[in-house]
Amino acid sequence: MTSKFWSLSMFTKPPDRDVDCQPSASDMGYHNDYRVKICTIADEDYLYTIH
């Protein structure tokens, strides 16, 4: 994946604001601009779910 994907995707819930944590993946409609939104916890259960 591109560096833009890693910098603009959300993998954990930000501590400073409320966000919708419903997991989703998006094609933003631009050349190679894909994003993922999921509020995970770094543990074995989430790793199993996303893998």
MOPAC internal coordinates of N, CA, C and O (Angstrom, degrees):
PM7 1SCF
backbone

  N    0.0000 0     0.00 0     0.00 0    0    0    0
  C    1.4534 1     0.00 0     0.00 0    1    0    0
  C    1.5294 1   108.90 1     0.00 0    2    1    0
  O    1.2310 1   121.69 1   -20.80 1    3    2    1
  N    1.3030 1   114.37 1   159.20 1    3    2    1
  C    1.4630 1   120.48 1  -176.56 1    5    3    2
  C    1.5265 1   111.60 1   -78.53 1    6    5    3
  O    1.2310 1   120.68 1   -16.11 1    7    6    5
  N    1.3145 1   116.30 1   163.89 1    7    6    5
  C    1.4691 1   120.27 1   176.97 1    9    7    6
  C    1.5307 1   110.44 1   -64.69 1   10    9    7
  O    1.2310 1   120.31 1   149.40 1   11   10    9
  N    1.3267 1   117.02 1   -30.60 1   11   10    9
  C    1.4703 1   121.03 1   176.80 1   13   11   10
  C    1.5285 1   110.59 1   -63.31 1   14   13   11
  O    1.2310 1   120.36 1   139.61 1   15   14   13
  N    1.3326 1   116.91 1   -40.39 1   15   14   13
  C    1.4603 1   121.07 1   176.95 1   17   15   14
  C    1.5252 1   110.39 1   -57.94 1   18   17   15
  O    1.2310 1   120.22 1   130.83 1   19   18   17
  N    1.3187 1   117.19 1   -49.17 1   19   18   17
  C    1.4640 1   121.10 1  -176.70 1   21   19   18
  C    1.5207 1   112.00 1   -67.91 1   22   21   19
  O    1.2310 1   119.63 1   145.45 1   23   22   21
  N    1.3139 1   118.30 1   -34.55 1   23   22   21
  C    1.4701 1   119.68 1  -177.73 1   25   23   22
  C    1.5259 1   113.20 1   -81.29 1   26   25   23
  O    1.2310 1   119.33 1   152.91 1   27   26   25
  N    1.3394 1   118.89 1   -27.09 1   27   26   25
  C    1.4632 1   121.00 1  -176.37 1   29   27   26
  C    1.5298 1   114.47 1  -103.54 1   30   29   27
  O    1.2310 1   119.96 1   172.00 1   31   30   29
  N    1.3210 1   117.68 1    -8.00 1   31   30   29
  C    1.4656 1   120.49 1   175.91 1   33   31   30
  C    1.5276 1   109.46 1   -82.09 1   34   33   31
  O    1.2310 1   120.88 1   -22.13 1   35   34   33
  N    1.3260 1   115.91 1   157.87 1   35   34   33
  C    1.4657 1   120.76 1   179.23 1   37   35   34
  C    1.5260 1   108.10 1  -118.77 1   38   37   35
  O    1.2310 1   120.72 1   -60.39 1   39   38   37
  N    1.3225 1   116.22 1   119.61 1   39   38   37
  C    1.4584 1   121.27 1  -177.98 1   41   39   38
  C    1.5250 1   113.01 1  -109.31 1   42   41   39
  O    1.2310 1   120.28 1   157.05 1   43   42   41
  N    1.3132 1   117.06 1   -22.95 1   43   42   41
  C    1.4637 1   121.61 1   177.11 1   45   43   42
  C    1.5201 1   108.69 1  -131.40 1   46   45   43
  O    1.2310 1   120.67 1   -24.53 1   47   46   45
  N    1.3124 1   116.32 1   155.47 1   47   46   45
  C    1.4617 1   120.90 1  -179.42 1   49   47   46
  C    1.5301 1   109.60 1   -71.35 1   50   49   47
  O    1.2310 1   119.94 1   -53.10 1   51   50   49
  N    1.3304 1   117.72 1   126.90 1   51   50   49
  C    1.4576 1   120.48 1   178.24 1   53   51   50
  C    1.5334 1   110.26 1   -65.36 1   54   53   51
  O    1.2310 1   119.89 1   -43.49 1   55   54   53
  N    1.3215 1   117.81 1   136.51 1   55   54   53
  C    1.4628 1   120.24 1  -178.14 1   57   55   54
  C    1.5289 1   113.51 1   -75.26 1   58   57   55
  O    1.2310 1   120.04 1   164.62 1   59   58   57
  N    1.3328 1   117.53 1   -15.38 1   59   58   57
  C    1.4651 1   120.76 1  -172.39 1   61   59   58
  C    1.5270 1   115.12 1   -98.87 1   62   61   59
  O    1.2310 1   119.69 1   179.90 1   63   62   61
  N    1.3592 1   118.20 1    -0.10 1   63   62   61
  C    1.4653 1   119.33 1  -179.04 1   65   63   62
  C    1.5258 1   110.58 1  -160.13 1   66   65   63
  O    1.2310 1   121.14 1   -20.91 1   67   66   65
  N    1.3252 1   115.42 1   159.09 1   67   66   65
  C    1.4556 1   121.23 1   175.72 1   69   67   66
  C    1.5245 1   109.41 1   -84.00 1   70   69   67
  O    1.2310 1   120.84 1   -43.26 1   71   70   69
  N    1.3044 1   116.01 1   136.74 1   71   70   69
  C    1.4615 1   121.40 1   177.87 1   73   71   70
  C    1.5244 1   109.35 1  -137.58 1   74   73   71
  O    1.2310 1   120.93 1   -21.89 1   75   74   73
  N    1.3164 1   115.82 1   158.11 1   75   74   73
  C    1.4563 1   121.86 1   173.54 1   77   75   74
  C    1.5266 1   107.27 1   -77.26 1   78   77   75
  O    1.2310 1   120.42 1   -61.00 1   79   78   77
  N    1.3160 1   116.81 1   119.00 1   79   78   77
  C    1.4668 1   120.69 1  -175.72 1   81   79   78
  C    1.5186 1   114.01 1   -97.51 1   82   81   79
  O    1.2310 1   120.03 1  -165.68 1   83   82   81
  N    1.3237 1   117.54 1    14.32 1   83   82   81
  C    1.4667 1   120.25 1   176.56 1   85   83   82
  C    1.5270 1   108.31 1   -65.45 1   86   85   83
  O    1.2310 1   119.49 1   -59.32 1   87   86   85
  N    1.3335 1   118.58 1   120.68 1   87   86   85
  C    1.4690 1   120.30 1  -178.46 1   89   87   86
  C    1.5279 1   111.83 1   -60.30 1   90   89   87
  O    1.2310 1   121.01 1   -42.42 1   91   90   89
  N    1.3308 1   115.67 1   137.58 1   91   90   89
  C    1.4572 1   120.26 1   177.10 1   93   91   90
  C    1.5231 1   110.01 1  -156.62 1   94   93   91
  O    1.2310 1   121.43 1   -21.19 1   95   94   93
  N    1.3147 1   114.88 1   158.81 1   95   94   93
  C    1.4566 1   122.62 1   173.82 1   97   95   94
  C    1.5167 1   106.75 1  -127.54 1   98   97   95
  O    1.2310 1   120.48 1   -40.85 1   99   98   97
  N    1.3322 1   116.68 1   139.15 1   99   98   97
  C    1.4613 1   120.08 1  -174.94 1  101   99   98
  C    1.5155 1   112.12 1  -133.87 1  102  101   99
  O    1.2310 1   121.38 1   -39.32 1  103  102  101
  N    1.3214 1   114.97 1   140.68 1  103  102  101
  C    1.4548 1   122.85 1   167.60 1  105  103  102
  C    1.5215 1   104.18 1  -100.43 1  106  105  103
  O    1.2310 1   120.06 1   -68.66 1  107  106  105
  N    1.3180 1   117.49 1   111.34 1  107  106  105
  C    1.4575 1   121.40 1  -172.97 1  109  107  106
  C    1.5286 1   112.78 1   -74.90 1  110  109  107
  O    1.2310 1   119.85 1   178.18 1  111  110  109
  N    1.3278 1   117.88 1    -1.82 1  111  110  109
  C    1.4589 1   120.81 1   175.97 1  113  111  110
  C    1.5170 1   114.20 1    85.75 1  114  113  111
  O    1.2310 1   120.54 1  -172.24 1  115  114  113
  N    1.3031 1   116.58 1     7.76 1  115  114  113
  C    1.4604 1   121.26 1   177.58 1  117  115  114
  C    1.5182 1   108.35 1  -114.90 1  118  117  115
  O    1.2310 1   120.46 1   -14.55 1  119  118  117
  N    1.2958 1   116.73 1   165.45 1  119  118  117
  C    1.4587 1   121.95 1  -178.88 1  121  119  118
  C    1.5326 1   110.77 1   -58.86 1  122  121  119
  O    1.2310 1   120.86 1   -63.74 1  123  122  121
  N    1.3297 1   115.95 1   116.26 1  123  122  121
  C    1.4696 1   122.61 1   177.17 1  125  123  122
  C    1.5228 1   113.89 1    55.32 1  126  125  123
  O    1.2310 1   119.65 1  -141.41 1  127  126  125
  N    1.3148 1   118.28 1    38.59 1  127  126  125
  C    1.4649 1   121.36 1   178.48 1  129  127  126
  C    1.5283 1   109.04 1  -115.68 1  130  129  127
  O    1.2310 1   121.37 1   -88.98 1  131  130  129
  N    1.3111 1   114.98 1    91.02 1  131  130  129
  C    1.4567 1   122.62 1   179.16 1  133  131  130
  C    1.5213 1   108.25 1  -117.36 1  134  133  131
  O    1.2310 1   120.42 1   -32.47 1  135  134  133
  N    1.3409 1   116.80 1   147.53 1  135  134  133
  C    1.4597 1   120.14 1  -178.97 1  137  135  134
  C    1.5215 1   110.69 1  -141.24 1  138  137  135
  O    1.2310 1   121.21 1   -26.97 1  139  138  137
  N    1.3166 1   115.28 1   153.03 1  139  138  137
  C    1.4537 1   122.85 1   177.04 1  141  139  138
  C    1.5197 1   107.67 1  -125.10 1  142  141  139
  O    1.2310 1   121.35 1   -39.13 1  143  142  141
  N    1.3317 1   115.03 1   140.87 1  143  142  141
  C    1.4657 1   119.88 1   175.63 1  145  143  142
  C    1.5186 1   107.47 1  -129.44 1  146  145  143
  O    1.2310 1   120.77 1   -61.29 1  147  146  145
  N    1.3151 1   116.13 1   118.71 1  147  146  145
  C    1.4637 1   121.72 1   176.38 1  149  147  146
  C    1.5272 1   107.91 1  -158.98 1  150  149  147
  O    1.2310 1   120.46 1   -45.84 1  151  150  149
  N    1.2961 1   116.72 1   134.16 1  151  150  149
  C    1.4692 1   121.41 1   178.52 1  153  151  150
  C    1.5230 1   107.80 1   -95.79 1  154  153  151
  O    1.2310 1   120.65 1   -83.60 1  155  154  153
  N    1.3019 1   116.37 1    96.40 1  155  154  153
  C    1.4562 1   120.94 1  -176.41 1  157  155  154
  C    1.5181 1   111.77 1  -104.50 1  158  157  155
  O    1.2310 1   122.22 1   -13.77 1  159  158  157
  N    1.2970 1   113.35 1   166.23 1  159  158  157
  C    1.4566 1   122.86 1   170.33 1  161  159  158
  C    1.5222 1   104.47 1  -118.93 1  162  161  159
  O    1.2310 1   120.16 1   -43.63 1  163  162  161
  N    1.3119 1   117.30 1   136.37 1  163  162  161
  C    1.4598 1   120.02 1  -177.54 1  165  163  162
  C    1.5249 1   109.86 1   -73.49 1  166  165  163
  O    1.2310 1   121.08 1   -92.93 1  167  166  165
  N    1.3339 1   115.54 1    87.07 1  167  166  165
  C    1.4574 1   120.28 1   176.21 1  169  167  166
  C    1.5286 1   110.10 1  -147.04 1  170  169  167
  O    1.2310 1   120.65 1    -6.36 1  171  170  169
  N    1.3039 1   116.36 1   173.64 1  171  170  169
  C    1.4578 1   121.99 1  -174.95 1  173  171  170
  C    1.5309 1   112.95 1   -63.69 1  174  173  171
  O    1.2310 1   119.86 1   143.62 1  175  174  173
  N    1.3256 1   117.88 1   -36.38 1  175  174  173
  C    1.4641 1   120.56 1  -179.66 1  177  175  174
  C    1.5258 1   111.97 1   -62.40 1  178  177  175
  O    1.2310 1   120.10 1   133.35 1  179  178  177
  N    1.3288 1   117.42 1   -46.65 1  179  178  177
  C    1.4631 1   120.17 1   178.98 1  181  179  178
  C    1.5265 1   111.01 1   -66.79 1  182  181  179
  O    1.2310 1   120.23 1   141.54 1  183  182  181
  N    1.3219 1   117.17 1   -38.46 1  183  182  181
  C    1.4604 1   119.87 1   177.63 1  185  183  182
  C    1.5252 1   110.14 1   -60.20 1  186  185  183
  O    1.2310 1   120.13 1   136.59 1  187  186  185
  N    1.3081 1   117.35 1   -43.41 1  187  186  185
  C    1.4619 1   121.60 1   178.57 1  189  187  186
  C    1.5339 1   110.54 1   -63.31 1  190  189  187
  O    1.2310 1   120.21 1   138.79 1  191  190  189
  N    1.3285 1   117.20 1   -41.21 1  191  190  189
  C    1.4634 1   121.62 1  -178.97 1  193  191  190
  C    1.5260 1   112.11 1   -63.87 1  194  193  191
  O    1.2310 1   120.05 1   133.56 1  195  194  193
  N    1.3067 1   117.50 1   -46.44 1  195  194  193
  C    1.4635 1   119.81 1  -175.61 1  197  195  194
  C    1.5201 1   113.39 1   -82.15 1  198  197  195
  O    1.2310 1   120.07 1   160.07 1  199  198  197
  N    1.2975 1   117.48 1   -19.93 1  199  198  197
  C    1.4571 1   120.11 1  -179.61 1  201  199  198
  C    1.4941 1   108.74 1   -83.68 1  202  201  199
  O    1.2310 1   120.10 1   180.00 1  203  202  201

